[in-house]
Amino acid sequence: MAGHSKWANIQHRKGRQDEKRGKIWTKIIREVTVAAKLGGGDANTNPRLRLALDKAREVNMPADNLKRAIDRGTGNLEGAHYEEIRYEGYGPGGAAMIIDCMTDNRVRTVAEVRHALSKYGGNLGTEGSVAFQFRHCGQFLFAPGAAEDRIMEAALEGGADDVATLDDGSIEVLCEPANFEAVGASLQGAGLKPEFAELGMKPGVEVELAGADAERMQKLIDALEDLDDVQRVDHNAILP
């Protein structure tokens, strides 16, 4: 990690998300709606919906809100029709960015994303311009000092590809998206609870940013995450 702490960065990110809880609820409701639309309203047979509901429980979303979102997705209630869009681009210092959105107005969304990027020294790229630099995978992160041997045994038993101790002492588990639930269940069965677990885009090569570039990059990430249509921002920047 080039001397930087992935653990510290994750803690910072979680803190920022806590500050934006209202917006997090909005994003989860959209995810639940789309997941129900694509795979049905039964979480037992819809892994994507199950994962979205798990995230909802983590932020204490009311059950009534979730039921309405599922009903909108399955067509039992009227509501907006969202489509998924992925934008690729660059931030300050040439950092690669993937911006996943859900929107009922594609024109509005691309205008807002482009404005945020240009305001903070980034630019929108073409499809495929940065995606090759990332791997779509399941990621689990344990705090420094966690029991590496136990984590490795449970993770590999569940189908994980890799277990690594990072420079800051935290332990990272990676797996294919299809194995995410199995790895999580194996870890849970062994009494191991990660501090961070999600399906995301892991960069193959990271870029260290400092000074003005790092400040602009953080402001850009915040600006994008503040947009209602933006569900997730992945990037390859290491921020101090």
N, C-alpha and C positions, 0 to 999 in steps of 0.2 A: 504493500500500500504506500510505498515511497515515503515512509516515515509519518504518514497521516493516519488518523484513527477512523476506520470505518465505523466502529462502535459509536464514537462521538458524533459522527455525521448522521447515523441512524437515530440517535437520541435527539439530535437537533431537529431532524425531520418530524419525528413523532411529536415533539413539542410544538412545532409549527402547526401540525394537523390538529392538535388539541385546541389551539387558538382559533381555528377555523371550523369548529364543530358544526355550526349551522350549515356551512357549505358542504362539509363532509356528508351530512344527512341528505342533502339534495343530490349529491353524486351517487350515494348508495341507493337511493330510491330509483334513480334512473337505471342503475345497474340491475336492480331487482326486476324492474319492469321489462327491460330488454331480455334478461335471462329467462324470465317466465314466458315471454313472447316466443323465443327461439326454441326452448326446451320443455315448455309446459310448467304448470304451477306446483308440481309435486317435487319437493326438495329431495325426496328419497331416490328419485330417478333422474334428477337434473343436477349434475355436479356443479355447474356454474351458479345456479340459484343457491345451492347449499353453501358455496363459498361466500356469496354475497350476503346471505343471512348470517353467516358467522361474523363477517365484518360489521354487520348491523348490531349484533349483540355486543361486540367489543365497545361500541360507542353508545350503548344503551338506547337504541332507537325503539320507540313504542311499537308494540305488536300491531296495533290498528293501522299505523302508517304503512307497515310492511304488507299487511293483508290487502290494503287498497292498491299498493304498487303491483302486487301479484295479479289482482283482479284486472287492473288496467292492461297488464301484459297479456293476459289470457283472453281479453276481450269482454270480460264480464262487467267492466266499467269503461265509460268513455274517457279518453285522455289523449295527450299528445303522442304522436308516433315518432319515436327516436330512431335515428340511424347511426351506426358506428363509423367514424372516420379517423384515419391515422395521418398525421402530418409529420414530415421529417424536415429537419433544418439544422442550423448552426447557431450557437450562442457566442458570446465573447471569447476571444482566444481560440476560436475554431472548435470549440466543444460541440460534439455531436448530440443532437436531441431528437427524441421521439415523443410526440404529443398525441395521446389518444383522447378522442372526444366522442360524446354522444350528443346529438343535436336534432332539433326539429326544424332547423333553418341553416342549411349548409353555407349560404352566402354570408350570413351574420357571423358564423363561427370562423370561417377562414379570414374574414376581415379583422376580427378581434385578435386572432392568433398572430396574423401578420403584423398588426399594429404593435403588439407587445414585443415581438421579436425585433422589429426595427427600432423601437424606442430604446432598447437596451443593448444595441450593438450586435444583434443577430440577424438572420435572414432565413426565409422559407426555402427549402430545397425541393427537388423533384422526388417522386416516388422511387424508393430504392437507393436514394443518395447516401443515406447513413445506416439503413437497416442492417446491412451486411456486417456492420461493426458490433452488432448485438446478438445475444443468444436469448431466445425465449425459454425460460426455465422456472422451476420452483426454487425458491430461496428461503432458507431458514437460518437465523442468526442467533447464536447463544452468547451470553455475556462472558467477558474474560474470567477465567477461573472455573468455567463449567467442566464437567467430567468428560474429557475428550474420548476416552476409551468406550464409555457407555454410549455416548452420542454416536460414535462411529459404528458400533455394533448394531444399534437399533436402526440407524439411518440406512446402512447397507442392507439390512434384513428387509427393510421396507421398499428397497429398489432405488436408493440414491446412487448417483454417479460419482460424487466426489465429496469428501469431508476434509476441510483444511483449517488449520489454525493460522490466523492472520497475524500480521506484525504486532497488532495491538493486543493480542491475546484472545480476541473473540474467535468463535468457531463457526464456520460457514458450511452449510450443507446445501448441495445443489442436486437437482433431479430433473428429469424430463417432465413437462407439464402433465402428461398422462399419469405419472406416478406421484403427483403432489399429495393427493389425499392418502395414498397408501403409506408414504413416508411420514406424513403428519400423524397418522394413526399409530404407526410403529413407535414413533418417538413418544407419543402420549401414553401408549401402553407400557413403555419403560419408565414412566414417571418423569419424563423430560419435557419441559415447557420452553420453547424458544421465545425470545423477546420480540422476535420479528419473523413473520412467515407470510409469504405471498408469491403469487405468480407474477413475474415481471421480466423486463429486458435487462440482461446483464451485459455490460460492455466488455469487449475483448481487450481493448486497450484504453487506458485512462489518461486524461490530460490534467496536469497540475495547473491550477490557476492561482494567481496571487494579485495583491494590490487592487487596482481599479477593475481589472478583468473579473476578479473574484467577486467584488462588490456588485458589479453589473449582472453577473451571472445569478447571484442570489436574488437580486431584485427581479430578474427576468423569471426565474422559477416561481417566485411568489406571485408575480403578476399573472402568469399563466394559470397557476393553481387557484387564483381568485376568480377565474372565469367559470361561470356556471356550466358551460358546455365542455370544459376540459375535465376528463376523468382522471388522467394520470400523466405525469411528466417523467420520462426517463432520460438520463444523460450520462456522459462519460467523464464529467468534470470532478476533480478532487478539490474540494474547497477547504481553505484553512479554518 
